[in-house]
Amino acid sequence: MSASKNRQLLLKEVPKGKLGPEHFQLNETDVQQPGEGEVLARVRYISIDAANRAWMQGTTYRAAVKAGDLMAGYALGEVIGSGDPKYKQGDLVFGDCGWQEYALRPAPEFTKLPALEPVTHLLSVYGVAGLTAYFGLTDIGLPKEGETLVISAAAGSVGSVAGQIGKIMGCRVVGIAGSDAKCEWITSELGFDAAVNYKTEDVHSALRKACPDKIDVYFDNVGGDILEAVLFQTNANGRIICCGMISGYDGELPLNGPRGIPGLLVVNRILMRGFIVTDYMAKFPQAVKDLAGWVGEGKIKVREDIVEGLENAPQALIGLLHGENLGKRLVKVS
């Protein structure tokens, strides 16, 4: 397949407050052919993640996205040209392709993926979302049978998988989500034992009711006031998995809460640890094998929220930050 023009989405302006469509600009450039050691991929699906917004705020585990830059984002692509013998036309690859139709990268920046169906699962349950849930629980949370596991953003891409893994591990699982529909979905379809709607309920009292034996493990995707509420109800020797803090991504700093961390951590001997999923790359094959087994057995149900068209990626991210999605949000590019 040959292509001459490449549509891209640039970050026109770094937002000072809430992210809006006006902060992006559609651009067109020529497609460059791969030289020695390079790979050209046609982007098929872009992963939409809350972290996309965090990257605009400054350097994290990757460089900040600045005004005028190609909007950064991980994606699933198909090789259409290669200057590296390890990659051939038709191979599926994963990488930081950015929000564009064609991505030219040095070969080592791509990861070759197996040919699985549906291919979208390579970005959801077998991709960053599923792997993040898997390693957060199996390496940091270490939940034991009978313990209580609480998950925030429980209807999102990571939280929905983490809750189901928690049930596989024998936990009582309580999800915190932002609507009655989401609470109903995670309890009736995904098997969570209870749910808290943080927008309509007092989280402190709702957690006390949902967690009569208090909380042993907390998978934190939001930070802020919800983290504070959980901290005050965590058992001695509890574990807090710090995955994200979406409550502080879209708006002005400083963040609210949590208060009381030093005293609570010391008195209750609570482990609180952050992680990045790429820390575990050497263990990805075993994780994917385990996840695929659970999906095949029906123990993990996969929900994907697919938006059509590269031009709709900005609204897809804005919607995700407002809690529109159920499960993993993707943008179909080609």
C-alpha positions as CSV (number, residue, x, y, z in Angstrom):
1,M,0.0,0.0,0.0
2,S,1.3,3.4,-0.9
3,A,0.3,6.7,0.7
4,S,1.3,10.3,-0.1
5,K,-0.5,12.5,2.5
6,N,-0.7,12.1,6.2
7,R,-3.4,13.8,8.4
8,Q,-2.2,14.7,11.9
9,L,-3.7,16.4,14.9
10,L,-1.4,18.9,16.6
11,L,-1.7,20.5,20.0
12,K,-2.4,24.0,18.9
13,E,-2.3,25.5,22.5
14,V,-1.6,24.1,25.9
15,P,-4.8,24.5,27.9
16,K,-4.7,26.6,31.0
17,G,-8.0,25.2,32.3
18,K,-10.4,22.6,30.8
19,L,-9.4,20.9,27.6
20,G,-11.5,21.9,24.5
21,P,-11.6,21.3,20.8
22,E,-10.0,24.7,20.2
23,H,-6.8,23.4,21.6
24,F,-6.2,21.1,18.6
25,Q,-5.4,21.7,15.0
26,L,-5.8,19.3,12.0
27,N,-2.6,19.3,9.8
28,E,-1.6,17.5,6.6
29,T,2.0,16.6,5.7
30,D,3.8,14.3,3.3
31,V,4.3,10.6,4.1
32,Q,8.0,9.9,4.4
33,Q,9.3,6.5,3.3
34,P,11.3,4.4,5.8
35,G,15.1,4.5,5.7
36,E,17.4,1.9,7.1
37,G,16.3,0.8,10.5
38,E,13.0,2.6,10.3
39,V,9.4,1.3,10.0
40,L,6.4,3.0,8.5
41,A,3.0,2.0,10.0
42,R,-0.5,2.8,9.0
43,V,-2.3,3.7,12.2
44,R,-5.4,1.6,12.7
45,Y,-6.6,2.4,16.3
46,I,-5.5,5.1,18.8
47,S,-5.7,4.5,22.5
48,I,-7.5,7.4,24.3
49,D,-6.2,7.7,27.9
50,A,-6.5,10.2,30.7
51,A,-2.7,10.3,30.6
52,N,-3.0,12.1,27.2
53,R,-4.2,15.1,29.2
54,A,-1.5,14.8,31.9
55,W,1.2,14.9,29.3
56,M,0.2,18.5,28.5
57,Q,0.9,19.6,32.0
58,G,4.6,18.8,32.0
59,T,7.2,16.1,31.9
60,T,6.1,12.8,33.4
61,Y,7.5,9.4,32.4
62,R,7.7,10.9,28.9
63,A,8.4,14.4,27.5
64,A,5.7,17.0,27.8
65,V,3.5,17.7,24.8
66,K,4.0,21.4,23.9
67,A,2.1,23.8,21.7
68,G,2.7,22.9,18.0
69,D,3.7,19.3,18.8
70,L,2.0,16.3,17.2
71,M,-0.4,15.1,19.9
72,A,1.2,12.1,21.6
73,G,-0.7,8.8,21.9
74,Y,-0.2,5.1,21.8
75,A,-1.6,3.2,18.9
76,L,-2.0,0.0,17.1
77,G,-0.6,0.1,13.6
78,E,0.0,-2.1,10.5
79,V,3.4,-2.1,8.8
80,I,3.3,-0.8,5.3
81,G,7.0,-0.2,4.8
82,S,10.1,-1.4,6.5
83,G,13.8,-0.7,6.6
84,D,14.4,-3.4,9.2
85,P,14.4,-7.1,8.4
86,K,12.5,-7.9,11.7
87,Y,9.4,-6.2,10.4
88,K,7.5,-7.1,7.2
89,Q,4.5,-5.6,5.5
90,G,1.3,-6.6,7.3
91,D,2.8,-7.0,10.8
92,L,0.8,-5.5,13.6
93,V,2.8,-3.1,15.9
94,F,2.3,-1.0,19.0
95,G,4.0,2.2,19.7
96,D,3.8,5.9,20.5
97,C,2.6,6.7,17.1
98,G,0.9,10.0,17.9
99,W,-2.5,11.2,16.6
100,Q,-1.9,10.7,12.9
101,E,-2.7,8.4,10.0
102,Y,0.9,7.2,9.4
103,A,3.7,6.9,11.8
104,L,7.4,6.6,10.8
105,R,9.6,5.5,13.7
106,P,12.9,3.8,14.4
107,A,12.2,0.1,14.5
108,P,13.1,-0.3,18.2
109,E,10.3,2.1,19.1
110,F,7.7,-0.4,17.9
111,T,6.6,-3.6,19.6
112,K,5.5,-6.4,17.3
113,L,2.1,-7.8,18.3
114,P,0.5,-11.2,17.7
115,A,-2.3,-11.5,15.1
116,L,-5.3,-11.8,17.5
117,E,-9.0,-11.2,16.8
118,P,-10.5,-8.8,17.5
119,V,-7.4,-6.7,17.1
120,T,-8.8,-4.0,19.3
121,H,-8.2,-6.3,22.3
122,L,-4.5,-5.7,21.7
123,L,-5.1,-2.1,22.9
124,S,-7.6,-2.9,25.7
125,V,-7.5,-6.1,27.7
126,Y,-4.2,-7.3,26.3
127,G,-2.8,-3.8,26.0
128,V,-1.8,-1.1,28.4
129,A,-5.2,-1.1,30.2
130,G,-5.3,-4.8,31.0
131,L,-1.6,-5.0,31.8
132,T,-1.9,-2.0,34.1
133,A,-4.7,-3.7,36.0
134,Y,-2.9,-7.0,36.1
135,F,0.5,-5.8,37.4
136,G,-1.0,-3.2,39.8
137,L,-2.8,-6.0,41.5
138,T,-0.4,-8.9,41.2
139,D,2.8,-7.0,42.1
140,I,1.6,-4.1,44.4
141,G,-1.9,-4.8,45.7
142,L,-1.3,-8.5,46.3
143,P,-5.0,-9.1,47.4
144,K,-5.7,-12.2,49.4
145,E,-8.9,-14.2,49.2
146,G,-11.6,-12.6,51.4
147,E,-10.0,-9.2,51.4
148,T,-11.9,-6.0,50.3
149,L,-10.6,-4.3,47.2
150,V,-11.9,-0.9,46.2
151,I,-11.4,0.6,42.7
152,S,-11.9,4.2,41.6
153,A,-12.9,5.0,38.0
154,A,-14.2,1.5,38.1
155,A,-16.1,1.7,34.8
156,G,-13.0,2.8,32.9
157,S,-10.5,0.8,30.9
158,V,-8.2,-0.1,33.8
159,G,-10.7,-0.2,36.6
160,S,-13.2,-2.5,34.9
161,V,-10.5,-5.1,34.3
162,A,-8.9,-4.7,37.7
163,G,-12.3,-5.3,39.4
164,Q,-12.8,-8.5,37.5
165,I,-9.2,-9.7,38.3
166,G,-10.0,-8.9,41.9
167,K,-13.0,-11.2,41.8
168,I,-10.9,-14.0,40.2
169,M,-8.5,-13.6,43.2
170,G,-11.4,-14.1,45.6
171,C,-11.9,-10.5,46.9
172,R,-15.0,-8.5,47.8
173,V,-14.8,-5.8,45.1
174,V,-16.3,-2.4,45.5
175,G,-16.2,0.1,42.6
176,I,-16.5,3.9,42.7
177,A,-17.9,5.4,39.5
178,G,-19.7,8.6,38.3
179,S,-23.2,7.6,37.4
180,D,-26.0,5.1,38.3
181,A,-25.6,3.5,34.9
182,K,-22.0,2.8,35.5
183,C,-22.6,1.5,39.0
184,E,-25.3,-0.8,37.5
185,W,-23.0,-2.0,34.8
186,I,-20.1,-3.0,37.0
187,T,-22.3,-4.8,39.5
188,S,-24.8,-6.5,37.2
189,E,-22.4,-7.4,34.3
190,L,-18.9,-7.4,35.7
191,G,-19.6,-9.0,39.0
192,F,-18.6,-6.2,41.4
193,D,-20.1,-6.8,44.9
194,A,-21.1,-3.1,45.4
195,A,-20.7,0.3,43.8
196,V,-20.6,3.9,45.0
197,N,-21.7,6.8,42.8
198,Y,-19.3,9.6,43.9
199,K,-21.4,12.3,42.2
200,T,-24.6,11.6,44.1
201,E,-23.5,9.9,47.4
202,D,-21.3,10.9,50.3
203,V,-18.3,8.8,49.5
204,H,-17.2,8.5,53.2
205,S,-20.5,7.1,54.4
206,A,-21.2,5.1,51.2
207,L,-17.8,3.3,51.6
208,R,-18.5,2.5,55.3
209,K,-21.7,0.8,54.2
210,A,-20.2,-1.0,51.2
211,C,-17.0,-2.1,53.1
212,P,-18.2,-3.3,56.6
213,D,-14.7,-4.8,57.2
214,K,-13.0,-1.7,55.9
215,I,-10.6,-1.7,53.0
216,D,-7.5,-3.8,52.4
217,V,-6.5,-2.9,48.9
218,Y,-7.3,0.3,47.0
219,F,-6.6,0.7,43.2
220,D,-6.4,4.4,42.8
221,N,-7.1,6.0,39.4
222,V,-8.3,9.4,40.5
223,G,-6.4,10.8,43.6
224,G,-7.9,13.8,45.3
225,D,-10.8,13.7,47.7
226,I,-11.7,10.1,46.9
227,L,-8.2,8.9,47.9
228,E,-8.6,10.8,51.1
229,A,-11.9,9.1,51.8
230,V,-10.4,5.7,51.2
231,L,-7.3,6.4,53.4
232,F,-9.4,7.0,56.4
233,Q,-11.1,3.6,56.0
234,T,-8.0,1.5,55.1
235,N,-7.1,-1.4,57.4
236,A,-3.7,-1.8,59.0
237,N,-1.2,-3.2,56.5
238,G,-3.4,-2.0,53.6
239,R,-2.0,-1.5,50.2
240,I,-2.7,1.5,47.9
241,I,-1.9,1.1,44.2
242,C,-1.2,4.6,42.7
243,C,-2.1,4.3,39.0
244,G,-3.4,7.7,38.1
245,M,-5.0,10.9,39.4
246,I,-7.5,11.9,36.8
247,S,-9.2,14.3,39.2
248,G,-6.2,16.6,38.7
249,Y,-5.5,16.2,35.0
250,D,-8.0,18.5,33.4
251,G,-7.9,21.9,35.1
252,E,-5.7,24.2,37.1
253,L,-3.4,23.1,39.9
254,P,-3.2,22.7,42.9
255,L,-5.2,19.6,43.5
256,N,-7.6,19.1,46.3
257,G,-6.7,16.5,49.0
258,P,-5.8,14.1,50.3
259,R,-5.1,15.2,53.8
260,G,-3.8,13.1,56.6
261,I,-1.4,10.9,54.5
262,P,1.7,10.9,56.8
263,G,-0.1,10.0,60.0
264,L,-2.4,7.4,58.5
265,L,0.4,5.7,56.6
266,V,2.6,5.4,59.7
267,V,-0.1,4.4,62.2
268,N,-1.7,1.9,59.9
269,R,1.5,0.7,58.2
270,I,-0.1,1.3,54.8
271,L,2.0,0.7,51.7
272,M,1.3,3.3,49.0
273,R,3.2,2.8,45.8
274,G,3.1,4.2,42.2
275,F,4.1,2.3,39.1
276,I,4.3,2.6,35.3
277,V,3.2,-0.5,33.3
278,T,6.4,-0.4,31.1
279,D,8.4,-1.4,34.2
280,Y,7.1,-4.9,33.6
281,M,7.8,-5.4,29.9
282,A,9.8,-8.5,30.5
283,K,6.7,-10.1,32.1
284,F,4.2,-9.0,29.4
285,P,4.0,-12.5,27.7
286,Q,2.9,-14.3,30.9
287,A,0.4,-11.5,31.8
288,V,-1.2,-11.7,28.3
289,K,-1.4,-15.5,28.6
290,D,-3.2,-15.2,31.9
291,L,-5.5,-12.5,30.7
292,A,-6.3,-14.4,27.5
293,G,-7.1,-17.5,29.6
294,W,-9.5,-15.5,31.8
295,V,-11.2,-13.9,28.8
296,G,-11.6,-17.3,27.2
297,E,-13.2,-18.7,30.3
298,G,-15.6,-15.8,30.5
299,K,-14.1,-14.5,33.8
300,I,-13.2,-11.2,32.2
301,K,-15.7,-9.4,30.0
302,V,-14.3,-6.8,27.6
303,R,-16.0,-3.6,26.9
304,E,-14.6,-1.3,24.2
305,D,-15.9,2.2,23.3
306,I,-14.8,2.9,19.8
307,V,-15.1,6.4,18.2
308,E,-14.8,6.6,14.4
309,G,-12.4,9.0,12.7
310,L,-9.1,10.7,13.5
311,E,-10.7,14.1,13.4
312,N,-12.9,13.0,16.4
313,A,-9.9,12.1,18.7
314,P,-10.0,15.5,20.5
315,Q,-13.7,15.1,21.4
316,A,-13.0,11.4,22.4
317,L,-10.5,12.6,24.9
318,I,-12.6,15.4,26.2
319,G,-15.5,13.0,26.6
320,L,-13.3,10.5,28.5
321,L,-12.2,13.2,30.9
322,H,-15.9,13.9,31.5
323,G,-16.6,10.2,32.2
324,E,-18.5,9.4,29.0
325,N,-16.9,6.1,28.3
326,L,-17.6,2.6,29.5
327,G,-14.5,0.4,29.3
328,K,-11.6,1.1,26.9
329,R,-12.0,4.1,24.6
330,L,-10.3,3.9,21.2
331,V,-10.4,5.9,18.0
332,K,-10.6,4.0,14.8
333,V,-8.3,5.7,12.2
334,S,-8.3,3.2,9.4
